[in-house]
Amino acid sequence: MCICINCRWVDRCITYHDVENNHGVDHICKLPDFKAKNPFIHVTIIKNKKGDYKTEWDVQSCSSFSEEFGKWSKYNPGLEVPL
């Protein structure tokens, strides 16, 4: 799981904006202005039952991480938290 969903910077983070791009989802912020320090992005390639491939992008560590539980959900009310 991406640690960004519980980070106080998720709504301003350039790295998370890039992760959103890679997932093809709407952005929390159109013009992020926060540059994360030392983000480590884990990329997983998953094959589904149909034989199609999906790429999963998750930030697993970041020196800028500052916990704010549920921050992502505040900007996406009613949406399921991405896993």
C-alpha positions as CSV (number, residue, x, y, z in Angstrom):
1,M,0.0,0.0,0.0
2,C,1.2,3.5,-0.8
3,I,2.0,5.4,2.4
4,C,0.9,8.7,0.8
5,I,-2.7,8.1,1.7
6,N,-1.9,8.9,5.3
7,C,0.6,11.7,4.7
8,R,0.0,15.3,5.5
9,W,1.6,16.3,2.1
10,V,-0.5,14.1,-0.2
11,D,-2.6,17.0,-1.4
12,R,0.5,19.0,-2.4
13,C,3.1,16.3,-3.3
14,I,4.8,16.2,-6.7
15,T,5.7,12.5,-6.2
16,Y,2.1,11.5,-5.4
17,H,0.9,13.5,-8.4
18,D,3.3,11.3,-10.5
19,V,1.8,8.2,-8.9
20,E,-1.7,9.4,-9.8
21,N,-0.5,9.9,-13.4
22,N,0.8,6.3,-13.5
23,H,-2.5,5.0,-12.2
24,G,-4.5,7.1,-14.6
25,V,-6.7,8.6,-11.9
26,D,-7.9,12.1,-11.2
27,H,-5.5,14.3,-9.3
28,I,-6.1,15.6,-5.8
29,C,-4.1,18.7,-6.8
30,K,-3.6,20.1,-10.3
31,L,-0.3,21.9,-9.5
32,P,1.5,20.3,-6.6
33,D,4.2,22.4,-5.0
34,F,5.8,20.0,-2.4
35,K,8.9,18.1,-3.4
36,A,9.2,14.9,-1.4
37,K,12.7,13.9,-0.1
38,N,14.0,10.5,-0.8
39,P,10.8,8.8,-1.9
40,F,11.1,5.1,-2.6
41,I,8.6,3.9,-5.1
42,H,7.9,0.2,-5.4
43,V,6.6,-0.9,-8.8
44,T,4.8,-4.2,-9.1
45,I,3.6,-5.8,-12.4
46,I,0.5,-8.0,-11.8
47,K,-1.0,-10.5,-14.2
48,N,-4.8,-10.9,-13.8
49,K,-6.8,-14.1,-14.6
50,K,-7.5,-12.9,-18.1
51,G,-3.7,-12.7,-18.8
52,D,-3.7,-8.9,-18.8
53,Y,-1.0,-7.0,-17.0
54,K,-1.4,-4.1,-14.6
55,T,1.3,-2.0,-13.1
56,E,1.0,-0.9,-9.4
57,W,3.0,2.1,-8.1
58,D,3.3,2.5,-4.4
59,V,5.5,4.9,-2.3
60,Q,6.8,2.6,0.4
61,S,9.1,5.1,2.2
62,C,9.8,8.8,2.1
63,S,11.9,11.1,4.3
64,S,9.2,13.7,4.0
65,F,6.4,11.4,5.3
66,S,4.5,13.1,8.1
67,E,1.5,11.0,9.3
68,E,-1.9,12.4,9.1
69,F,-4.2,9.4,9.2
70,G,-7.0,9.6,6.6
71,K,-5.7,12.6,4.7
72,W,-6.3,11.1,1.3
73,S,-9.9,10.3,2.3
74,K,-10.6,13.9,3.2
75,Y,-10.0,14.8,-0.4
76,N,-11.9,11.8,-1.8
77,P,-15.0,11.4,0.3
78,G,-16.9,8.3,-0.4
79,L,-14.2,6.7,-2.5
80,E,-12.5,3.4,-1.4
81,V,-9.0,3.9,-0.2
82,P,-6.6,2.6,-2.9
83,L,-4.7,-0.5,-1.9
